[in-house]
Amino acid sequence: MNDITLANGIYWVGAVDRDIPASSGYAGTSYNAYLIVDEKITLVDGVKHSHRDQFWERVRNIIDPEKIDYMIVNHVEPDHSSSLPEIISTIKPEKIFCSAAGKDAIIAHFHDKSWPFQVVKSGDEISLGARTVHFIMTRMLHWPDSMFSYLKEDGILFSNDAFGQHIASDNRFDDEVDIAEPIKGAKFFYANNLNLLSPLIKKTLRSLDAMNLGIKMIAPDHGYIWRSHPDKILQAYAEWSCQKHKKEVLVVYDTKWKSTEIMAKAIAQGIEEKNVPVTLCSLKTWHRGAIMEEFLTASTIVMGSPTINNGVIPSMAAFLHYIKGLKPKNKLGAGFGSYGWGGEGVRQINSALDDLKIKRIDDGLRIKFVPDEQQLQACVEYGHKIAEATLEFTPNC
């Protein structure tokens, strides 16, 4: 096994997980841990307990684990910390550096107050010998315990989940693949984990900029390490956190007897006729995470559902619940659907749009049972209206 080196004496000792349930929306991930070999040998973060064998093999290929002096815990989520009890019992570190909330979370997870905790706060520094670690608190990015650790002499920012991607690859660095791959992975991660935290992320980015750290590399806890393009992911986060959008439309729908699907395709046709990009997303085939990835940068979402049991179809109900938790901002929306008698499905979509503070184009389009030719033309014209509203929409950052 070849050592993977970020810089002289700094190693990736993580693990790759290709056994992720399909329900997650991604095919795999990595659990990135890092080893700094200096006068005080330091381990930065751990891995998921199920993948600890990969971790230990990499560590032992570099050094006897018992020679590790310090451990830094940037984030206590179990995919990084569930191996902590075994790690601590093996390396017996002099100190475990973490935030105050991190200490509380570690004790709440593993119930051992005897570990050698050293709580740090923003601006605190520790010397490893030739290197210095500077700590930056990043509370709620995306847990209360989260923090960054910046290795000053090498310009490496260990950023826990921030700037990460759920990607399982044999490559470790952004410059070993087409840059579009890690950017896409980071967009999926941001859209489904961090979007609701955008105001905090904007504040963190401003703080990082004001510190003038001279970041040369960003090493997250998942996915590719930003060795050559840290500027690109910082710029992407700046745009995503500002909710900058392209004038694009997502038509998200599900259908029972095809009537709502027929409506969706006719609406999409009308949008296309006005030269506005549109993506049809059937909830039968699109994972909610992939839809949110697209919606992160699209200005407009149009949601369609038949009325079933006086409400939306269950898949749409689940999607509406999911999107509510992610709190998209500065968006435009509309609803449509077929019905037999009550027509409550579209009304529930309208209510959800209002709750989300997504600007509604109108009260939506409802068609009883199966659309005829005249009603199909009404769907196309509704697409025209959506496209025109999208072109006119100017969100504020």
VMD Tcl script that draws the C-alpha trace (Angstrom):
set ca {
  {0.00 0.00 0.00}
  {1.48 3.30 -1.12}
  {1.45 6.25 1.25}
  {-0.72 9.17 0.15}
  {1.07 12.43 0.92}
  {-0.42 15.92 1.11}
  {2.95 17.50 1.94}
  {6.18 16.37 3.52}
  {5.22 14.45 6.64}
  {1.45 14.89 6.16}
  {-0.54 11.83 5.09}
  {-4.07 10.74 4.20}
  {-4.94 7.71 6.35}
  {-8.65 7.47 5.65}
  {-10.92 4.82 4.19}
  {-13.14 4.43 1.12}
  {-16.69 3.11 1.47}
  {-18.37 1.72 -1.65}
  {-21.15 -0.02 0.26}
  {-23.60 2.85 0.69}
  {-27.37 2.14 0.53}
  {-29.01 3.38 -2.68}
  {-31.50 5.33 -0.55}
  {-28.70 7.78 0.30}
  {-28.65 9.13 -3.25}
  {-24.90 8.63 -3.78}
  {-22.82 5.58 -4.65}
  {-20.12 5.82 -2.00}
  {-17.92 8.09 0.06}
  {-14.59 8.35 1.80}
  {-13.83 8.99 5.45}
  {-10.77 11.21 5.38}
  {-8.37 11.15 8.31}
  {-4.92 12.73 8.32}
  {-1.62 12.03 10.06}
  {0.93 14.79 10.72}
  {4.41 13.49 11.56}
  {6.30 16.12 13.56}
  {7.80 16.30 17.04}
  {4.26 15.79 18.27}
  {2.71 13.25 15.92}
  {-0.91 14.21 15.42}
  {-3.96 12.41 14.06}
  {-6.67 14.63 12.57}
  {-10.12 12.98 12.75}
  {-11.09 9.32 12.58}
  {-13.14 7.06 10.33}
  {-16.36 5.11 10.48}
  {-15.92 2.10 12.75}
  {-16.89 -0.35 10.00}
  {-13.92 0.84 7.92}
  {-11.28 1.05 10.63}
  {-9.19 -1.77 9.13}
  {-8.30 0.39 6.12}
  {-7.43 3.21 8.50}
  {-5.17 1.14 10.73}
  {-3.39 -0.40 7.76}
  {-2.53 3.06 6.43}
  {-1.43 4.37 9.82}
  {0.76 1.34 10.54}
  {2.34 1.64 7.10}
  {3.68 5.02 8.23}
  {4.25 4.74 11.97}
  {3.56 2.67 15.07}
  {0.13 4.00 16.23}
  {1.35 4.09 19.84}
  {3.78 6.85 18.83}
  {0.89 9.24 18.07}
  {0.90 12.04 20.66}
  {-2.15 14.16 19.85}
  {-5.56 13.74 18.32}
  {-7.66 16.52 16.83}
  {-11.42 15.92 16.56}
  {-12.92 18.50 14.21}
  {-16.36 16.86 14.08}
  {-18.11 14.21 16.18}
  {-20.60 12.78 13.67}
  {-20.33 8.97 13.83}
  {-18.98 8.54 10.29}
  {-15.82 10.20 11.65}
  {-15.94 9.38 15.35}
  {-17.41 5.90 15.77}
  {-13.88 4.48 15.73}
  {-12.76 6.85 18.51}
  {-12.92 4.38 21.44}
  {-10.64 1.95 19.62}
  {-8.35 4.73 18.44}
  {-8.03 6.25 21.91}
  {-7.38 2.90 23.58}
  {-4.71 2.09 20.98}
  {-2.78 5.35 20.66}
  {-3.33 6.62 24.23}
  {-2.88 10.26 23.20}
  {-1.49 12.89 25.54}
  {-4.30 15.25 24.47}
  {-7.50 15.23 22.43}
  {-8.14 18.70 20.98}
  {-11.76 19.60 20.31}
  {-14.30 22.38 20.77}
  {-16.27 22.71 23.99}
  {-19.34 21.35 22.19}
  {-17.13 18.62 20.76}
  {-16.11 17.46 24.23}
  {-19.75 17.36 25.31}
  {-20.73 15.42 22.17}
  {-17.88 12.91 22.53}
  {-18.86 12.20 26.13}
  {-22.55 11.92 25.13}
  {-21.62 9.39 22.44}
  {-19.01 7.30 24.25}
  {-19.60 8.01 27.96}
  {-15.96 8.26 29.03}
  {-14.99 11.46 30.84}
  {-11.47 10.20 31.55}
  {-10.14 10.89 28.07}
  {-7.48 13.67 27.99}
  {-9.61 16.44 26.51}
  {-8.10 19.82 25.70}
  {-10.86 22.24 24.75}
  {-9.86 24.91 22.23}
  {-11.54 28.04 20.90}
  {-11.10 30.26 17.86}
  {-7.62 31.71 17.68}
  {-6.00 29.08 19.91}
  {-2.83 27.52 18.56}
  {-0.71 24.51 19.39}
  {2.84 23.74 18.34}
  {3.60 20.32 16.92}
  {7.30 21.14 16.59}
  {8.08 22.59 13.18}
  {4.37 23.15 12.57}
  {1.58 25.13 14.20}
  {-2.13 24.30 14.25}
  {-4.53 27.27 14.40}
  {-8.11 26.47 15.45}
  {-11.22 28.13 13.99}
  {-14.64 27.46 15.48}
  {-17.34 26.85 12.85}
  {-20.34 26.11 15.05}
  {-23.28 24.55 13.14}
  {-21.25 23.79 10.01}
  {-22.91 21.50 10.24}
  {-23.01 20.36 13.89}
  {-22.54 22.46 17.05}
  {-19.12 20.87 17.64}
  {-17.66 21.62 14.21}
  {-14.33 23.38 13.86}
  {-11.52 23.86 11.33}
  {-7.85 23.16 12.02}
  {-5.38 25.16 9.95}
  {-1.78 24.00 9.56}
  {-0.08 27.37 9.20}
  {3.31 26.48 7.76}
  {1.85 24.26 5.02}
  {-1.28 26.31 4.33}
  {-3.54 23.27 4.77}
  {-7.08 23.74 6.09}
  {-8.58 20.60 7.66}
  {-12.24 21.52 7.22}
  {-14.23 18.53 8.51}
  {-17.40 18.12 6.40}
  {-17.24 21.58 4.82}
  {-16.06 21.49 1.18}
  {-16.49 17.71 1.13}
  {-18.15 15.36 -1.32}
  {-19.68 11.90 -1.00}
  {-17.51 10.23 -3.65}
  {-15.79 6.84 -3.53}
  {-12.69 6.99 -5.71}
  {-9.21 5.54 -5.98}
  {-7.99 9.12 -6.48}
  {-7.56 11.48 -3.56}
  {-6.90 14.89 -5.11}
  {-8.91 17.32 -7.21}
  {-6.19 17.57 -9.85}
  {-6.28 13.82 -10.53}
  {-9.77 14.03 -12.08}
  {-11.85 16.42 -14.16}
  {-12.57 19.32 -11.81}
  {-16.27 19.00 -12.69}
  {-16.46 15.76 -10.66}
  {-15.52 17.15 -7.23}
  {-17.50 20.34 -7.89}
  {-20.61 18.28 -8.70}
  {-20.06 16.14 -5.61}
  {-19.64 19.23 -3.45}
  {-22.81 20.73 -4.92}
  {-24.80 17.61 -3.99}
  {-23.35 17.69 -0.47}
  {-24.07 21.40 -0.02}
  {-27.60 21.18 -1.39}
  {-28.57 18.30 0.89}
  {-26.64 19.11 4.06}
  {-25.68 22.75 4.21}
  {-28.15 24.83 2.24}
  {-30.20 25.77 5.30}
  {-26.96 26.99 6.90}
  {-26.12 29.38 4.06}
  {-26.20 32.53 6.27}
  {-23.64 30.95 8.62}
  {-21.53 29.82 5.68}
  {-21.45 33.35 4.24}
  {-20.28 34.59 7.64}
  {-17.60 31.89 7.87}
  {-16.30 32.66 4.39}
  {-16.06 36.35 5.26}
  {-14.16 35.48 8.43}
  {-11.75 33.23 6.56}
  {-11.14 35.96 4.02}
  {-10.50 38.52 6.75}
  {-7.96 36.21 8.41}
  {-5.88 36.26 5.22}
  {-4.64 32.77 5.99}
  {-3.09 32.04 2.62}
  {-4.87 28.72 2.21}
  {-2.98 26.49 -0.22}
  {-4.96 23.29 0.23}
  {-8.31 22.28 1.72}
  {-8.54 18.78 3.20}
  {-12.18 17.87 3.99}
  {-13.41 14.76 5.79}
  {-15.13 13.37 2.67}
  {-14.12 13.09 -0.97}
  {-11.34 14.76 -2.89}
  {-8.72 16.98 -1.28}
  {-8.58 20.42 -2.91}
  {-4.85 20.41 -3.64}
  {-4.77 22.53 -6.80}
  {-8.14 24.31 -6.83}
  {-9.07 25.48 -3.32}
  {-10.08 28.79 -4.93}
  {-12.73 27.04 -7.03}
  {-14.51 25.39 -4.11}
  {-14.32 28.59 -2.04}
  {-15.89 30.48 -4.96}
  {-18.57 27.80 -5.38}
  {-19.47 28.02 -1.68}
  {-19.64 31.80 -1.95}
  {-22.12 31.53 -4.83}
  {-24.20 28.74 -3.27}
  {-24.40 30.46 0.12}
  {-25.51 33.65 -1.63}
  {-28.27 31.63 -3.35}
  {-27.19 32.78 -6.78}
  {-29.42 31.18 -9.41}
  {-29.55 30.48 -13.09}
  {-32.80 31.10 -14.93}
  {-33.71 27.45 -15.10}
  {-36.84 25.48 -14.22}
  {-37.29 22.12 -12.54}
  {-40.60 20.34 -13.14}
  {-40.88 17.85 -10.27}
  {-43.86 15.49 -10.32}
  {-45.34 12.11 -9.66}
  {-48.37 10.54 -11.26}
  {-50.95 7.84 -10.55}
  {-52.72 7.21 -13.89}
  {-50.41 9.29 -16.13}
  {-52.58 12.41 -16.29}
  {-50.23 14.51 -14.17}
  {-47.27 13.19 -16.15}
  {-48.96 14.25 -19.40}
  {-49.45 17.71 -17.88}
  {-45.81 17.85 -16.75}
  {-44.48 17.10 -20.23}
  {-46.77 19.68 -21.84}
  {-45.72 22.33 -19.30}
  {-42.06 21.51 -19.93}
  {-42.70 21.85 -23.67}
  {-44.10 25.33 -23.12}
  {-41.09 26.34 -21.03}
  {-38.72 25.09 -23.72}
  {-40.61 27.02 -26.39}
  {-39.60 30.20 -24.54}
  {-35.93 29.09 -24.58}
  {-35.70 28.62 -20.84}
  {-33.78 25.51 -19.72}
  {-36.05 22.96 -18.06}
  {-35.48 19.58 -16.40}
  {-38.25 17.03 -15.89}
  {-37.81 15.20 -12.59}
  {-40.11 12.25 -11.98}
  {-40.14 11.26 -8.33}
  {-40.31 7.66 -9.52}
  {-36.81 7.87 -11.01}
  {-35.10 10.89 -9.46}
  {-33.66 10.72 -5.95}
  {-34.66 13.70 -3.83}
  {-30.98 14.51 -3.28}
  {-30.32 14.79 -7.02}
  {-33.33 17.10 -7.36}
  {-32.05 19.34 -4.58}
  {-28.63 19.42 -6.23}
  {-30.25 20.82 -9.37}
  {-32.52 23.14 -7.41}
  {-29.56 24.69 -5.59}
  {-28.76 26.75 -8.68}
  {-32.11 26.74 -10.53}
  {-34.40 29.70 -9.94}
  {-37.75 28.00 -10.37}
  {-39.46 24.82 -9.18}
  {-42.82 23.63 -10.51}
  {-44.35 20.72 -8.61}
  {-47.08 18.44 -9.85}
  {-49.22 15.84 -8.10}
  {-52.56 14.13 -8.55}
  {-55.00 14.44 -5.67}
  {-55.11 11.21 -3.65}
  {-57.05 10.88 -0.40}
  {-57.66 14.63 -0.37}
  {-53.97 15.41 -0.62}
  {-50.80 15.02 -2.66}
  {-49.43 11.67 -3.71}
  {-47.22 10.21 -0.92}
  {-43.97 10.64 -2.86}
  {-44.71 14.35 -3.27}
  {-45.64 14.64 0.41}
  {-42.23 13.17 1.30}
  {-40.46 15.54 -1.09}
  {-42.28 18.57 0.31}
  {-41.26 17.51 3.81}
  {-37.64 17.09 2.70}
  {-37.38 20.42 0.92}
  {-38.93 22.21 3.90}
  {-35.99 21.24 6.11}
  {-33.44 22.62 3.63}
  {-35.03 26.10 3.49}
  {-34.22 27.22 -0.07}
  {-34.19 30.99 -0.46}
  {-35.00 33.45 -3.25}
  {-36.92 30.95 -5.37}
  {-39.92 31.02 -7.68}
  {-42.53 28.25 -7.77}
  {-45.86 26.92 -9.02}
  {-48.07 23.86 -8.70}
  {-50.18 21.70 -11.02}
  {-51.98 18.38 -11.10}
  {-54.95 16.31 -12.11}
  {-57.85 15.43 -9.82}
  {-61.15 13.59 -9.78}
  {-63.36 15.72 -7.52}
  {-61.65 17.64 -4.68}
  {-58.45 18.94 -6.24}
  {-56.70 19.41 -2.90}
  {-53.30 18.28 -4.21}
  {-52.48 21.58 -5.92}
  {-53.79 23.54 -2.95}
  {-51.41 21.64 -0.67}
  {-48.50 22.38 -3.00}
  {-49.46 26.07 -2.91}
  {-49.55 25.97 0.88}
  {-46.11 24.34 0.98}
  {-44.68 26.98 -1.37}
  {-46.08 29.70 0.88}
  {-44.62 28.06 3.98}
  {-41.25 27.88 2.24}
  {-41.52 31.55 1.24}
  {-41.07 30.53 -2.38}
  {-42.70 33.21 -4.50}
  {-45.74 31.66 -6.17}
  {-46.42 32.52 -9.79}
  {-50.16 31.99 -9.27}
  {-52.64 29.51 -7.80}
  {-51.52 26.72 -10.11}
  {-53.14 24.65 -12.83}
  {-55.67 21.89 -12.11}
  {-57.27 19.58 -14.66}
  {-60.05 17.11 -13.96}
  {-59.15 13.52 -14.82}
  {-57.48 13.22 -18.25}
  {-56.51 16.41 -20.17}
  {-58.03 16.83 -23.62}
  {-56.38 18.68 -26.51}
  {-57.62 22.06 -25.36}
  {-56.41 21.43 -21.81}
  {-53.04 20.21 -23.09}
  {-52.69 23.51 -24.91}
  {-53.49 25.23 -21.62}
  {-50.58 23.30 -20.08}
  {-48.24 24.48 -22.84}
  {-49.41 28.04 -22.27}
  {-48.88 27.60 -18.55}
  {-45.30 26.63 -19.41}
  {-45.02 29.91 -21.35}
  {-46.20 31.81 -18.27}
  {-43.71 30.02 -16.02}
  {-40.87 30.74 -18.44}
  {-41.76 34.42 -18.66}
  {-41.97 34.71 -14.88}
  {-38.59 32.98 -14.58}
  {-36.97 35.41 -17.01}
  {-38.40 38.36 -15.09}
  {-37.47 37.02 -11.64}
  {-34.56 38.83 -9.95}
  {-33.70 37.35 -6.55}
  {-31.66 39.27 -4.01}
  {-28.46 37.82 -2.56}
}
mol new
graphics top color blue
foreach p $ca { graphics top sphere $p radius 0.5 }
foreach p [lrange $ca 0 end-1] q [lrange $ca 1 end] { graphics top cylinder $p $q radius 0.2 }
display resetview
